[in-house]
Amino acid sequence: MDAAFFLFRRTGFTRRYYRVGVEPFRKIQRQIDAQECPYDEPPPSYDPEYGEPAFLEEWIEAGEAAQVVGRSAVSILSDSLKLYFKALEQQLEFRLSRDGKATATKGGFLEAYRGAIGEVLETDWTNCPVRFDVIEQIVLARNRAQHGEHLSIMGARHDPKTLTKHRDLIFATEGELKMWVDQGADPATWLAPRLEITEEGIGAAISEVETLAAWIDARISDVMARRNGQERKDQ
């Protein structure tokens, strides 16, 4: 199996899925901001005495819906990465060791496969251009998105585990991230940055996954050559 080929198909799909999926909700927000039809006239129930803009609830709901699309895109990307690693097991003919499986259970599949694939490729990853902190945030964001905080809240905030390891969050607004850092960057604060999926963030995450796959794929022929050479020596 050509693991990279199928991964790139999935990452391409994820890009298109996010872009097409959020557009109807972003359009609603743009129309409300510009007071375009059908949001050019306040509804009969609107009371200006409350001081809130007309269609505020619709604007907020559209933003929440866009975030739901974003979180599902991150989930697709994280699952694709895990399936890619499993496909590499077949392509490179290796299996996670007992220690590797223990690492996966305790520290996550990314750490386990990074160790196992590093052994197969005979690399310590120091010459790999991939930002593994971004790759890890994909998995962390996916896990966080699967567990709601409160019935009254559609979104989620980054958990202490993520905030302890990462300050340069790709799935957070610049304003909230700066405020959190300025207030001491306490991982346990209830004012932690929200999990915010943007086109820039999901694009950066996908690019790192693709860079990782391309880097690994470029070294697979060397692995096979070493194995063939060793087999000839053993004969």
DOLUMPA-489867 format. One line per 5 residues: for each residue x, y, z of N, C-alpha, C. Coordinates in nm, 3 decimals, decimal comma, padded with zeros to 5 digits. Example, Ala and Ser with C-alpha at 12.3 -4.5 7.8 and 13.67 -1.06 7.14 Angstrom:
01,319:-00,569:00,780:01,230:-00,450:00,780:01,320:-00,330:00,780 ~ 01,285:-00,225:00,708:01,367:-00,106:00,714:01,290:00,003:00,787
//
This chain:
00,083:-00,120:00,000:00,000:00,000:00,000:00,087:00,125:00,000 ~ 00,050:00,222:-00,083:00,118:00,352:-00,085:00,047:00,441:00,015 ~ 00,100:00,442:00,139:00,033:00,513:00,247:00,021:00,662:00,220 ~ 00,127:00,722:00,167:00,125:00,866:00,143:00,018:00,905:00,042 ~ 00,002:00,825:-00,062:-00,098:00,855:-00,165:-00,237:00,867:-00,105
-00,273:00,772:-00,024:-00,407:00,773:00,035:-00,421:00,881:00,143 ~ -00,312:00,911:00,212:-00,318:01,020:00,309:-00,345:01,152:00,238 ~ -00,274:01,177:00,128:-00,293:01,302:00,055:-00,435:01,315:00,001 ~ -00,496:01,203:-00,035:-00,637:01,208:-00,076:-00,724:01,255:00,038 ~ -00,694:01,208:00,157:-00,773:01,247:00,275:-00,748:01,393:00,314
-00,623:01,437:00,308:-00,596:01,575:00,345:-00,658:01,672:00,244 ~ -00,655:01,633:00,117:-00,721:01,716:00,015:-00,870:01,726:00,041 ~ -00,930:01,613:00,075:-01,073:01,612:00,109:-01,101:01,702:00,229 ~ -01,015:01,693:00,329:-01,036:01,772:00,451:-01,033:01,921:00,421 ~ -00,939:01,962:00,337:-00,934:02,104:00,297:-01,065:02,147:00,232
-01,111:02,068:00,135:-01,233:02,104:00,062:-01,354:02,098:00,154 ~ -01,359:01,996:00,238:-01,470:01,980:00,331:-01,484:02,102:00,421 ~ -01,372:02,147:00,477:-01,378:02,264:00,566:-01,421:02,388:00,489 ~ -01,357:02,412:00,375:-01,386:02,534:00,299:-01,532:02,541:00,256 ~ -01,583:02,431:00,204:-01,723:02,429:00,158:-01,819:02,427:00,277
-01,781:02,356:00,382:-01,870:02,339:00,496:-01,896:02,467:00,574 ~ -01,793:02,552:00,588:-01,812:02,674:00,668:-01,872:02,788:00,588 ~ -01,866:02,781:00,455:-01,907:02,895:00,374:-02,051:02,940:00,399 ~ -02,151:02,850:00,408:-02,288:02,899:00,433:-02,299:02,978:00,562 ~ -02,224:02,940:00,663:-02,233:03,009:00,792:-02,154:03,140:00,792
-02,041:03,142:00,724:-01,968:03,268:00,708:-02,049:03,366:00,624 ~ -02,123:03,314:00,527:-02,206:03,401:00,443:-02,315:03,468:00,527 ~ -02,376:03,391:00,616:-02,478:03,449:00,704:-02,418:03,562:00,786 ~ -02,300:03,541:00,842:-02,236:03,645:00,922:-02,204:03,768:00,838 ~ -02,156:03,746:00,715:-02,125:03,860:00,627:-02,252:03,938:00,593
-02,361:03,866:00,567:-02,485:03,932:00,533:-02,540:04,013:00,651 ~ -02,527:03,959:00,769:-02,573:04,032:00,888:-02,487:04,156:00,910 ~ -02,356:04,141:00,896:-02,266:04,255:00,915:-02,295:04,366:00,815 ~ -02,326:04,326:00,691:-02,351:04,424:00,584:-02,498:04,465:00,576 ~ -02,581:04,407:00,663:-02,726:04,434:00,663:-02,788:04,407:00,526
-02,745:04,296:00,468:-02,799:04,254:00,338:-02,921:04,167:00,357 ~ -03,005:04,161:00,255:-03,124:04,075:00,257:-03,082:03,930:00,280 ~ -03,145:03,855:00,366:-03,269:03,886:00,440:-03,247:03,947:00,578 ~ -03,131:04,009:00,599:-03,099:04,066:00,730:-03,092:04,218:00,724 ~ -03,164:04,276:00,628:-03,161:04,421:00,612:-03,263:04,494:00,699
-03,362:04,419:00,747:-03,463:04,478:00,834:-03,473:04,396:00,962 ~ -03,471:04,460:01,080:-03,483:04,385:01,206:-03,616:04,309:01,212 ~ -03,616:04,192:01,275:-03,741:04,116:01,287:-03,839:04,188:01,379 ~ -03,970:04,155:01,369:-04,071:04,222:01,452:-04,043:04,209:01,601 ~ -03,977:04,101:01,641:-03,950:04,078:01,784:-03,832:04,160:01,836
-03,760:04,227:01,748:-03,640:04,300:01,789:-03,677:04,423:01,871 ~ -03,611:04,438:01,986:-03,633:04,553:02,073:-03,502:04,627:02,090 ~ -03,485:04,743:02,029:-03,358:04,817:02,037:-03,324:04,864:02,177 ~ -03,420:04,864:02,267:-03,393:04,911:02,402:-03,296:04,819:02,477 ~ -03,287:04,694:02,433:-03,194:04,602:02,497:-03,048:04,632:02,461
-03,028:04,709:02,357:-02,893:04,750:02,320:-02,815:04,648:02,239 ~ -02,875:04,536:02,206:-02,807:04,434:02,126:-02,835:04,456:01,978 ~ -02,737:04,426:01,893:-02,760:04,439:01,748:-02,868:04,342:01,701 ~ -02,937:04,381:01,596:-03,035:04,291:01,538:-02,965:04,166:01,484 ~ -03,030:04,053:01,495:-02,981:03,924:01,444:-02,854:03,878:01,515
-02,833:03,926:01,638:-02,714:03,882:01,713:-02,717:03,732:01,736 ~ -02,833:03,679:01,773:-02,843:03,535:01,799:-02,811:03,455:01,674 ~ -02,859:03,500:01,558:-02,831:03,431:01,432:-02,682:03,438:01,397 ~ -02,621:03,553:01,426:-02,478:03,569:01,397:-02,396:03,474:01,483 ~ -02,428:03,468:01,611:-02,355:03,380:01,703:-02,375:03,233:01,665
-02,497:03,197:01,632:-02,526:03,058:01,596:-02,451:03,017:01,470 ~ -02,440:03,109:01,373:-02,365:03,079:01,251:-02,217:03,055:01,283 ~ -02,163:03,135:01,376:-02,024:03,115:01,417:-02,005:02,982:01,486 ~ -02,100:02,944:01,570:-02,091:02,816:01,639:-02,098:02,700:01,539 ~ -02,183:02,715:01,439:-02,196:02,610:01,338:-02,066:02,594:01,259
-02,001:02,707:01,228:-01,873:02,701:01,157:-01,768:02,628:01,241 ~ -01,772:02,648:01,373:-01,678:02,580:01,461:-01,705:02,430:01,467 ~ -01,832:02,391:01,459:-01,864:02,249:01,457:-01,804:02,185:01,332 ~ -01,814:02,253:01,218:-01,751:02,204:01,095:-01,600:02,195:01,114 ~ -01,542:02,297:01,175:-01,398:02,297:01,197:-01,352:02,184:01,286
-01,427:02,160:01,393:-01,388:02,052:01,485:-01,401:01,916:01,417 ~ -01,500:01,900:01,331:-01,512:01,773:01,260:-01,398:01,757:01,159 ~ -01,353:01,868:01,100:-01,239:01,862:01,007:-01,112:01,820:01,081 ~ -01,092:01,875:01,201:-00,976:01,836:01,281:-00,983:01,689:01,318 ~ -01,103:01,642:01,348:-01,121:01,500:01,381:-01,086:01,412:01,262
-01,131:01,452:01,143:-01,098:01,376:01,021:-00,947:01,372:01,001 ~ -00,882:01,487:01,023:-00,737:01,495:01,004:-00,662:01,408:01,104 ~ -00,704:01,411:01,230:-00,639:01,329:01,332:-00,657:01,180:01,303 ~ -00,778:01,141:01,266:-00,803:01,001:01,234:-00,724:00,958:01,110 ~ -00,712:01,049:01,012:-00,636:01,018:00,892:-00,490:00,994:00,924
-00,436:01,075:01,016:-00,297:01,058:01,057:-00,275:00,923:01,123 ~ -00,368:00,884:01,209:-00,355:00,755:01,277:-00,365:00,640:01,177 ~ -00,458:00,651:01,083:-00,472:00,547:00,980:-00,349:00,542:00,889 ~ -00,288:00,657:00,865:-00,164:00,662:00,787:-00,054:00,584:00,856 ~ -00,039:00,604:00,985:00,063:00,530:01,060:00,037:00,380:01,056
-00,089:00,343:01,067:-00,123:00,200:01,060:-00,091:00,145:00,921 ~ -00,115:00,224:00,817:-00,082:00,181:00,681:00,068:00,167:00,663 ~ 00,144:00,253:00,730:00,291:00,242:00,723:00,339:00,112:00,787 ~ 00,266:00,063:00,886:00,302:-00,066:00,944:00,306:-00,173:00,837 ~ 00,209:-00,169:00,747:00,205:-00,267:00,638:00,312:-00,238:00,533
00,323:-00,109:00,495:00,417:-00,074:00,389:00,562:-00,097:00,430 ~ 00,594:-00,065:00,555:00,731:-00,079:00,603:00,753:-00,208:00,682 ~ 00,648:-00,286:00,696:00,655:-00,417:00,760:00,713:-00,409:00,902 ~ 00,645:-00,334:00,984:00,683:-00,328:01,125:00,557:-00,329:01,210 ~ 00,573:-00,353:01,338:00,462:-00,348:01,433:00,509:-00,276:01,558
00,416:-00,212:01,624:00,451:-00,151:01,751:00,493:-00,259:01,850 ~ 00,603:-00,236:01,916:00,649:-00,329:02,018:00,559:-00,320:02,141 ~ 00,585:-00,405:02,238:00,509:-00,399:02,363:00,529:-00,263:02,430 ~ 00,654:-00,216:02,428:00,681:-00,083:02,486:00,611:00,025:02,405 ~ 00,608:00,007:02,273:00,541:00,105:02,187:00,392:00,112:02,215
00,330:-00,003:02,236:00,188:-00,005:02,268:00,161:00,059:02,403 ~ 00,252:00,038:02,496:00,238:00,100:02,628:00,251:00,252:02,615 ~ 00,343:00,297:02,528:00,358:00,440:02,505:00,232:00,498:02,442 ~ 00,172:00,423:02,349:00,049:00,469:02,284:-00,063:00,485:02,385 ~ -00,069:00,392:02,479:-00,174:00,397:02,581:-00,153:00,514:02,676
-00,028:00,536:02,712:00,003:00,640:02,811:00,021:00,777:02,748 ~ 00,096:00,785:02,640:00,131:00,914:02,582:00,064:00,947:02,450 ~ -00,009:00,852:02,393:-00,077:00,877:02,267:-00,010:00,809:02,149 ~ -00,088:00,792:02,042:-00,036:00,717:01,927:00,074:00,793:01,854 ~ 00,073:00,925:01,858:00,176:01,001:01,786:00,314:00,971:01,842
00,328:00,976:01,973:00,457:00,949:02,035:00,504:00,806:02,007 ~ 00,409:00,712:02,012:00,445:00,572:01,989:00,494:00,548:01,847 ~ 00,421:00,601:01,749:00,459:00,579:01,610:00,582:00,660:01,571 ~ 00,599:00,774:01,632:00,720:00,852:01,603:00,844:00,773:01,643 ~ 00,837:00,706:01,757:00,949:00,623:01,800:00,970:00,503:01,710
00,860:00,434:01,676:00,871:00,314:01,594:00,918:00,345:01,452 ~ 00,860:00,447:01,391:00,899:00,483:01,255:01,041:00,536:01,252 ~ 01,080:00,607:01,357:01,218:00,656:01,365:01,318:00,542:01,363 ~ 01,285:00,432:01,429:01,374:00,315:01,428:01,383:00,255:01,289 ~ 01,269:00,246:01,221:01,268:00,187:01,087:01,346:00,274:00,989
01,329:00,405:00,999:01,398:00,497:00,908:01,541:00,527:00,953 ~ 01,575:00,480:01,074:01,707:00,507:01,132:01,732:00,657:01,141 ~ 01,638:00,727:01,202:01,649:00,871:01,219:01,607:00,911:01,360 ~ 01,666:01,018:01,410:01,623:01,074:01,538:01,534:01,197:01,515 ~ 01,498:01,222:01,389:01,406:01,329:01,348:01,467:01,469:01,355
01,595:01,481:01,390:01,652:01,615:01,403:01,661:01,688:01,268 ~ 01,670:01,613:01,159:01,676:01,676:01,027:01,540:01,680:00,959 ~ 01,435:01,651:01,034:01,299:01,654:00,978:01,243:01,795:00,997 ~ 01,191:01,858:00,892:01,144:01,997:00,901:01,004:02,012:00,962 ~ 00,944:01,902:01,000:00,806:01,905:01,049:00,799:01,964:01,189
00,696:02,045:01,213:00,669:02,096:01,347:00,582:01,994:01,421 ~ 00,645:01,911:01,500:00,569:01,808:01,570:00,478:01,866:01,677 ~ 00,506:01,989:01,721:00,414:02,051:01,816:00,280:02,078:01,751 ~ 00,281:02,111:01,621:00,156:02,130:01,548:00,084:01,997:01,528 ~ 00,160:01,894:01,492:00,100:01,761:01,474:00,033:01,716:01,603
00,100:01,738:01,716:00,043:01,697:01,844:-00,083:01,776:01,876 ~ -00,086:01,903:01,840:-00,204:01,983:01,868:-00,326:01,936:01,790 ~ -00,304:01,875:01,675:-00,415:01,818:01,598:-00,483:01,710:01,682 ~ -00,404:01,622:01,738:-00,458:01,511:01,817:-00,523:01,564:01,944 ~ -00,458:01,658:02,011:-00,513:01,715:02,133:-00,644:01,787:02,107
-00,649:01,862:01,997:-00,771:01,935:01,963:-00,884:01,839:01,930 ~ -00,851:01,733:01,860:-00,953:01,632:01,828:-01,010:01,572:01,955 ~ -00,923:01,537:02,048:-00,969:01,478:02,174:-01,053:01,576:02,253 ~ -01,010:01,702:02,256:-01,085:01,804:02,330:-01,222:01,828:02,268 ~ -01,229:01,827:02,136:-01,354:01,855:02,067:-01,458:01,746:02,090
-01,414:01,627:02,126:-01,507:01,516:02,146:-01,579:01,523:02,280 ~ -01,534:01,610:02,369:-01,591:01,614:02,504:-01,636:01,756:02,536 ~ -01,768:01,775:02,540:-01,822:01,906:02,572:-01,798:01,942:02,717 ~ -01,801:02,073:02,745:-01,778:02,121:02,881:-01,907:02,136:02,960 ~ -02,009:02,190:02,894:-02,133:02,221:02,966:-02,247:02,222:02,866
-02,364:02,185:02,911:-02,481:02,179:02,824:-02,511:02,314:02,760 ~ -02,480:02,423:02,829:-02,512:02,557:02,779:-02,408:02,612:02,682 ~ -02,298:02,538:02,661:-02,189:02,588:02,577:-02,166:02,493:02,460 ~ -02,167:02,548:02,338:-02,144:02,465:02,220:-01,996:02,437:02,197 ~ -01,912:02,532:02,236:-01,770:02,519:02,209:-01,693:02,453:02,322
-01,561:02,471:02,319:-01,473:02,413:02,421:-01,351:02,501:02,437 ~ -01,289:02,493:02,554:-01,164:02,563:02,579:-01,050:02,461:02,587 ~ -00,931:02,508:02,559:-00,815:02,420:02,568:-00,796:02,374:02,712 ~ -00,763:02,247:02,727:-00,749:02,190:02,860:-00,607:02,214:02,914 ~ -00,588:02,193:03,046:-00,456:02,216:03,106:-00,344:02,135:03,041
-00,374:02,013:02,996:-00,270:01,931:02,933:-00,214:02,000:02,810 ~ -00,302:02,054:02,728:-00,257:02,124:02,607:-00,183:02,251:02,642 ~ -00,236:02,328:02,736:-00,177:02,457:02,770:-00,044:02,443:02,843 ~ -00,024:02,330:02,910:00,104:02,305:02,976:00,215:02,281:02,875 ~ 00,182:02,215:02,764:00,283:02,178:02,665:00,296:02,281:02,553
00,189:02,357:02,526:00,190:02,444:02,408:00,141:02,584:02,441 ~ 00,222:02,682:02,407:00,180:02,821:02,417:00,149:02,880:02,280 ~ 00,215:02,826:02,180:00,193:02,872:02,043:00,079:02,788:01,984 ~ -00,043:02,821:02,024:-00,159:02,742:01,983:-00,203:02,779:01,842 ~ -00,223:02,679:01,758:-00,270:02,707:01,622:-00,423:02,712:01,616
-00,488:02,655:01,717:-00,634:02,655:01,720:-00,683:02,746:01,833 ~ -00,653:02,874:01,822:-00,697:02,974:01,919:-00,687:03,110:01,854 ~ -00,773:03,204:01,896:-00,764:03,339:01,842:-00,643:03,410:01,900 ~ -00,584:03,499:01,822:-00,466:03,571:01,867:-00,496:03,654:01,991 ~ -00,616:03,714:01,995:-00,652:03,798:02,109:-00,663:03,720:02,238
-00,732:03,606:02,234:-00,748:03,525:02,355:-00,615:03,463:02,399 ~ -00,533:03,425:02,303:-00,403:03,368:02,336:-00,315:03,472:02,405 ~ -00,315:03,593:02,351:-00,235:03,701:02,411:-00,285:03,735:02,551 ~ -00,417:03,740:02,568:-00,474:03,771:02,698:-00,434:03,665:02,801 ~ -00,438:03,539:02,759:-00,401:03,429:02,849:-00,254:03,439:02,890
-00,167:03,468:02,794:-00,025:03,481:02,823:00,000:03,602:02,912 ~ -00,064:03,714:02,882:-00,045:03,836:02,961:-00,091:03,819:03,105 ~ -00,188:03,730:03,127:-00,240:03,707:03,261:-00,165:03,599:03,337 ~ -00,052:03,555:03,281:00,032:03,459:03,351:00,036:03,321:03,292 ~ -00,043:03,296:03,187:-00,042:03,166:03,118:-00,065:03,049:03,213
-00,162:03,064:03,300:-00,195:02,957:03,395:-00,274:02,849:03,322 ~ -00,220:02,725:03,313:-00,291:02,618:03,241:-00,425:02,581:03,303 ~ -00,442:02,611:03,432:-00,565:02,568:03,501:-00,671:02,677:03,508 ~ -00,645:02,793:03,446:-00,741:02,901:03,455:-00,871:02,870:03,380 ~ -00,981:02,922:03,432:-01,109:02,903:03,362:-01,122:02,999:03,244
-01,023:03,091:03,230:-01,020:03,183:03,117:-00,923:03,134:03,009 ~ -00,904:03,004:03,000:-00,817:02,947:02,898:-00,871:02,981:02,759 ~ -00,783:02,994:02,659:-00,828:03,024:02,523:-00,925:02,918:02,472 ~ -01,022:02,963:02,396:-01,117:02,870:02,337:-01,054:02,792:02,222 ~ -01,103:02,673:02,200:-01,063:02,594:02,084:-01,131:02,658:01,962
-01,054:02,728:01,882:-01,107:02,805:01,770:-01,044:02,755:01,641 ~ -01,125:02,697:01,553:-01,075:02,643:01,427:-01,094:02,746:01,318 ~ -00,986:02,787:01,256:-00,992:02,883:01,145:-00,935:02,818:01,019 ~ -00,960:02,882:00,906:-00,905:02,830:00,781:-00,752:02,831:00,784 ~ -00,695:02,935:00,844:-00,549:02,941:00,855:-00,496:02,829:00,944
-00,565:02,805:01,057:-00,519:02,701:01,149:-00,530:02,562:01,090 ~ -00,644:02,531:01,030:-00,662:02,396:00,974:-00,569:02,378:00,853 ~ -00,545:02,487:00,779:-00,452:02,480:00,666:-00,311:02,451:00,711 ~ -00,268:02,517:00,818:-00,134:02,493:00,871:-00,119:02,351:00,923 ~ -00,223:02,301:00,987:-00,219:02,165:01,040:-00,209:02,063:00,927
-00,290:02,081:00,825:-00,287:01,989:00,711:-00,150:01,992:00,643 ~ -00,093:02,110:00,628:00,038:02,123:00,563:00,146:02,048:00,639 ~ 00,141:02,053:00,772:00,241:01,981:00,851:00,226:01,830:00,836 ~ 00,102:01,782:00,832:00,078:01,639:00,812:00,131:01,596:00,675 ~ 00,104:01,675:00,574:00,152:01,642:00,439:00,304:01,648:00,431
00,365:01,744:00,498:00,512:01,753:00,499:00,572:01,630:00,565 ~ 00,510:01,586:00,674:00,559:01,466:00,742:00,550:01,344:00,651 ~ 00,436:01,328:00,585:00,418:01,212:00,497:00,517:01,215:00,380 ~ 00,539:01,334:00,323:00,633:01,345:00,211:00,775:01,315:00,256 ~ 00,811:01,361:00,375:00,946:01,337:00,428:00,969:01,188:00,452
00,870:01,122:00,509:00,881:00,978:00,533:00,886:00,903:00,401 ~ 00,799:00,940:00,307:00,789:00,870:00,179:00,920:00,877:00,101 ~ 00,990:00,990:00,113:01,116:01,007:00,040:01,225:00,915:00,093 ~ 01,206:00,857:00,211:01,307:00,772:00,273:01,272:00,623:00,270 ~ 01,156:00,592:00,219:01,114:00,452:00,216:01,202:00,369:00,123
01,243:00,426:00,009:01,329:00,351:-00,084:01,462:00,315:-00,019 ~ 01,514:00,404:00,067:01,639:00,373:00,137:01,620:00,256:00,234 ~ 01,505:00,253:00,300:01,475:00,142:00,391:01,474:00,011:00,315 ~ 01,407:00,010:00,201:01,396:-00,112:00,122:01,532:-00,154:00,068 ~ 01,615:-00,057:00,028:01,748:-00,090:-00,023:01,834:-00,152:00,086
01,827:-00,098:00,206:01,904:-00,155:00,316:01,859:-00,297:00,346 ~ 01,730:-00,319:00,343:01,678:-00,454:00,372:01,720:-00,552:00,264 ~ 01,713:-00,509:00,138:01,753:-00,599:00,028:01,902:-00,630:00,037 ~ 01,980:-00,530:00,073:02,125:-00,552:00,088:02,154:-00,649:00,202 ~ 02,081:-00,636:00,311:02,102:-00,725:00,424:02,058:-00,867:00,390
01,949:-00,878:00,314:01,904:-01,013:00,273:02,007:-01,082:00,186 ~ 02,070:-01,007:00,096:02,174:-01,068:00,009:02,293:-01,109:00,091 ~ 02,326:-01,034:00,195:02,437:-01,073:00,281:02,406:-01,199:00,358 ~ 02,279:-01,213:00,397:02,238:-01,327:00,480:02,226:-01,456:00,397 ~ 02,218:-01,444:00,265:02,199:-01,564:00,181:02,332:-01,639:00,163
//
